[in-house]
Amino acid sequence: MLKEIQRKFTHFIGLVIPILYHYIDGKLLVVGILALITCSLLCFELLRYVFPDFGSLFLRFVSPILRSHEKQGKLLGSTYFMVGSLFSIILFPQEIAIASITFLVLGDLFAAIIGKKWGRIKIFCGKSFEGSLACFVICFFVSVFFIRIKPVVGLLGATVATIFELIPIGIDDNLTMPLTSGFVMWAIVSWMSL
């Protein structure tokens, strides 16, 4: 549980992205900043694989909060997080990008903590009903009451985010959660405005 809390705390720091995007005027500026950070992370990932000594040194410092697949040469969740955030901001209108990134940060955070602490009903690949319910509730609540998206849009976005947090499809949920929920919300908003 402590390892999960430490890992999710680093995830929680990602909330800076939607908050900054809300207050910074200018999509290009935010995209530029995130693109720079994402490129830096991708270069760092490349260094890990090209120079094994560098990779070993890195693992020595952060190994306790990494998942097993990240230790075995896969991309870090933080890299997927930045890629997912960057593409969400590039592809979607501001409030939808903010919502989809916030779903990733808070939905995934609450799913993990509630699921590990109070999850009793296992529903899929070791994940719990309680964790998934927490993900859905927090995503819906945040979208409607803080970001002020229409309830039907928030409901469907929260549902999709929860599904992609729950079901392992072979692609990291730090990438799939914001992009799929953002796409669904964008499609609904576009359809409603016809």
C-alpha positions as CSV (number, residue, x, y, z in Angstrom):
1,M,0.0,0.0,0.0
2,L,2.8,2.4,0.8
3,K,4.5,1.8,-2.5
4,E,1.2,2.5,-4.3
5,I,0.7,5.8,-2.3
6,Q,4.3,6.9,-3.2
7,R,3.7,6.1,-6.9
8,K,0.3,7.8,-6.9
9,F,1.8,10.9,-5.2
10,T,4.0,11.3,-8.2
11,H,0.9,10.9,-10.4
12,F,-0.9,13.5,-8.3
13,I,1.8,16.0,-9.2
14,G,0.5,15.7,-12.8
15,L,-2.5,17.7,-11.7
16,V,-0.3,20.7,-12.3
17,I,-0.8,20.2,-16.1
18,P,-4.6,20.8,-16.2
19,I,-4.4,23.5,-13.6
20,L,-1.8,25.4,-15.6
21,Y,-3.7,24.8,-18.8
22,H,-6.7,26.4,-17.2
23,Y,-4.9,29.5,-16.2
24,I,-2.3,29.9,-19.0
25,D,-3.7,31.8,-21.9
26,G,-2.5,30.1,-25.1
27,K,-2.7,26.6,-26.2
28,L,0.6,26.8,-28.2
29,L,2.6,27.8,-25.1
30,V,1.2,24.8,-23.1
31,V,1.8,22.5,-26.0
32,G,5.4,23.8,-26.4
33,I,6.2,23.3,-22.7
34,L,4.7,19.8,-22.6
35,A,6.4,18.9,-25.9
36,L,9.8,19.9,-24.4
37,I,9.2,17.9,-21.3
38,T,7.9,14.9,-23.3
39,C,10.9,15.0,-25.6
40,S,13.2,15.2,-22.6
41,L,11.5,12.1,-21.1
42,L,11.8,10.2,-24.3
43,C,15.5,11.0,-24.5
44,F,15.9,9.9,-20.9
45,E,14.1,6.6,-21.8
46,L,16.5,6.2,-24.8
47,L,19.5,6.7,-22.5
48,R,18.2,4.0,-20.1
49,Y,18.2,1.5,-22.9
50,V,21.3,2.5,-24.8
51,F,23.5,2.8,-21.7
52,P,22.7,-0.1,-19.3
53,D,24.9,1.5,-16.5
54,F,22.8,4.6,-16.6
55,G,19.7,2.5,-16.5
56,S,21.0,0.5,-13.5
57,L,21.8,3.7,-11.7
58,F,18.3,5.1,-12.4
59,L,16.7,1.9,-11.1
60,R,18.7,2.0,-7.9
61,F,17.0,5.4,-7.0
62,V,13.5,4.8,-8.2
63,S,13.0,1.1,-8.1
64,P,10.6,1.1,-5.1
65,I,7.9,3.0,-7.0
66,L,8.3,1.3,-10.4
67,R,6.0,-1.4,-11.6
68,S,7.8,-4.7,-12.6
69,H,7.3,-4.0,-16.4
70,E,9.0,-0.6,-16.0
71,K,12.0,-2.3,-14.4
72,Q,12.2,-4.7,-17.3
73,G,12.8,-2.2,-20.1
74,K,9.3,-0.9,-20.8
75,L,8.5,2.8,-20.9
76,L,7.8,4.5,-17.6
77,G,4.3,5.4,-16.7
78,S,5.4,9.0,-16.4
79,T,6.4,9.0,-20.0
80,Y,3.0,7.6,-21.1
81,F,1.4,10.2,-18.8
82,M,3.2,13.1,-20.6
83,V,2.4,11.8,-24.0
84,G,-1.2,11.3,-23.1
85,S,-1.4,14.8,-21.7
86,L,0.3,16.4,-24.6
87,F,-1.9,14.7,-27.2
88,S,-5.0,15.5,-25.2
89,I,-4.2,19.2,-25.3
90,I,-3.3,19.1,-29.0
91,L,-6.4,17.2,-30.0
92,F,-9.3,18.4,-27.8
93,P,-10.8,21.7,-26.8
94,Q,-9.5,23.2,-23.5
95,E,-12.2,22.0,-21.1
96,I,-12.2,18.5,-22.5
97,A,-8.4,18.2,-22.4
98,I,-8.5,19.5,-18.8
99,A,-11.2,17.0,-17.9
100,S,-9.5,14.0,-19.6
101,I,-6.1,14.7,-17.9
102,T,-7.8,15.2,-14.6
103,F,-9.6,11.9,-15.0
104,L,-6.2,10.3,-15.5
105,V,-4.7,11.9,-12.4
106,L,-7.6,11.7,-9.9
107,G,-9.5,8.7,-11.3
108,D,-6.5,6.5,-11.5
109,L,-5.3,7.7,-8.0
110,F,-8.6,7.0,-6.3
111,A,-9.1,3.7,-8.1
112,A,-5.7,2.5,-6.9
113,I,-6.0,3.7,-3.3
114,I,-9.6,2.7,-2.7
115,G,-9.1,-0.5,-4.5
116,K,-6.0,-1.5,-2.5
117,K,-7.4,-0.4,0.8
118,W,-11.1,-1.4,0.7
119,G,-11.4,-3.4,-2.5
120,R,-13.2,-6.7,-1.7
121,I,-15.1,-7.5,-4.9
122,K,-12.6,-8.5,-7.6
123,I,-14.0,-8.0,-11.1
124,F,-11.2,-8.0,-13.6
125,C,-7.4,-8.9,-13.5
126,G,-7.2,-8.3,-9.7
127,K,-8.9,-4.9,-9.9
128,S,-11.9,-4.3,-7.6
129,F,-15.4,-3.0,-8.0
130,E,-14.8,-0.5,-5.2
131,G,-11.7,0.9,-6.9
132,S,-13.5,1.2,-10.3
133,L,-16.5,2.8,-8.6
134,A,-14.2,5.3,-6.9
135,C,-12.6,6.1,-10.3
136,F,-16.0,6.7,-11.9
137,V,-17.4,8.8,-9.1
138,I,-14.4,11.1,-8.8
139,C,-14.2,11.5,-12.6
140,F,-17.9,12.3,-12.9
141,F,-17.9,14.6,-9.8
142,V,-14.8,16.6,-11.0
143,S,-16.1,17.0,-14.6
144,V,-19.5,18.3,-13.5
145,F,-18.8,20.3,-10.4
146,F,-15.3,21.7,-11.0
147,I,-14.8,21.7,-14.8
148,R,-18.5,22.3,-15.3
149,I,-19.0,20.0,-18.3
150,K,-22.6,19.0,-19.1
151,P,-23.6,16.1,-17.0
152,V,-24.2,13.7,-19.9
153,V,-20.8,14.5,-21.3
154,G,-19.2,14.0,-17.9
155,L,-21.1,10.8,-17.3
156,L,-20.0,9.2,-20.6
157,G,-16.4,10.5,-20.2
158,A,-16.2,9.2,-16.7
159,T,-17.5,5.8,-17.9
160,V,-15.0,5.5,-20.7
161,A,-12.1,6.6,-18.4
162,T,-13.2,4.0,-15.8
163,I,-13.3,1.2,-18.4
164,F,-9.8,2.0,-19.7
165,E,-8.5,2.2,-16.1
166,L,-10.0,-1.2,-15.4
167,I,-9.3,-3.3,-18.5
168,P,-5.7,-4.0,-19.5
169,I,-5.6,-3.8,-23.3
170,G,-1.8,-3.9,-23.6
171,I,-1.3,-0.1,-23.8
172,D,-0.6,1.8,-20.6
173,D,-3.7,3.5,-19.2
174,N,-1.8,6.7,-18.7
175,L,-2.1,7.0,-22.5
176,T,-5.5,5.4,-23.1
177,M,-7.5,7.0,-20.3
178,P,-7.2,10.6,-21.3
179,L,-7.3,10.0,-25.1
180,T,-10.3,7.7,-25.1
181,S,-12.4,9.7,-22.6
182,G,-11.4,12.9,-24.3
183,F,-12.4,11.6,-27.7
184,V,-15.8,10.4,-26.4
185,M,-16.5,13.8,-24.7
186,W,-15.4,15.7,-27.8
187,A,-17.6,13.6,-30.0
188,I,-20.6,14.1,-27.7
189,V,-20.1,17.8,-27.5
190,S,-19.7,18.1,-31.3
191,W,-22.8,16.0,-31.8
192,M,-24.8,18.1,-29.3
193,S,-23.8,21.3,-31.1
194,L,-25.1,20.2,-34.5
